[in-house]
């Protein structure tokens, strides 16, 4: 199982089932800076930049780069975003909605000397992205934006608010339920994000998403079957939050006597083996 797919499955599991507190949120990039930007000719761009309130993803034929901003401030007309990680990479952005300029400072350059002689790149809007780019990055771009809504709903909130956020971002059909296809879409988006975070180029991303698509669909069906308590083939917000809001009342009884746990342990081992087989399925 590739590192991309392992990370994608881990990320999807965290999004769908966990409600752990997140890090403090940045203020967010201004509206005119957000969206899809292109470097060079719209018909055959050299690179694409996806900008959300708290992230930027640079996508090139041979590589990609992800910035998820932990801190943000204004600096002499620029928006300065500082991402997480050992090197704390920074990105400078400024624009008016129709044009965007960016600069990636050297890690050794101090903030009070920015932008210095850092090279500045100019980006433009395109009425329609090339079909190949839209097909490869469309779901990922949607997931990158959705992820911030999921973090807002799940970070430090209740299980109900987290389940509602997952439902709101995953429900494409508008029926307030999640089908296998809608969950698989989230998993494909998570795989895309993992690939970008690893710096994958287009060929590696195509391979990752191709294999991950099949795995994601199988995992989505398994998830639906494991949480679909009313048997309608889809997952509701209530089913997502089942047993994750409060501890169920378990009064027990004084009748009976303790039984041997050998059978329980054996059954758990079989279940664990099944899950490992699914996780390593190619």
Number of C-alpha atoms within 10 A of each C-alpha: 9 12 12 24 26 16 16 24 22 14 16 23 14 12 22 21 16 15 22 16 12 12 10 9 15 16 13 18 23 16 12 13 22 20 16 18 24 24 19 14 12 18 12 12 17 13 20 24 22 21 22 22 18 24 21 23 21 18 23 18 16 13 18 21 17 21 22 21 24 19 18 20 14 13 14 8 10 18 20 25 25 22 21 13 10 6 10 14 18 21 19 23 22 20 19 11 14 12 15 20 16 20 20 16 21 14 11 7 13 11 13 8 9 17 21 12 11 14 10 14 12 15 21 20 17 16 7 9 19 13 10 9 16 13 11 15 20 15 17 25 21 14 24 22 18 20 20 16 17 24 21 17 20 26 20 15 15 16 25 19 19 28 26 21 23 27 25 18 18 23 19 16 10 10 10 16 20 27 24 20 17 20 27 25 22 27 31 29 28 30 30 29 26 24 28 23 16 16 19 22 17 20 11 16 27 16 11 21 22 13 16 28 19 15 22 28 19 16 21 23 18 14 19 22 16 11 18 18 16 10 10 12 15 22 24 24 20 17 18 23 20 16 11 17 10 9 7 9 6 6 6 6 7 6 6 6 7 6 8 8 9 9 10 11 11 11 12 12 12 12 12 12 12 11 12 11 11 14 16 12 11 11
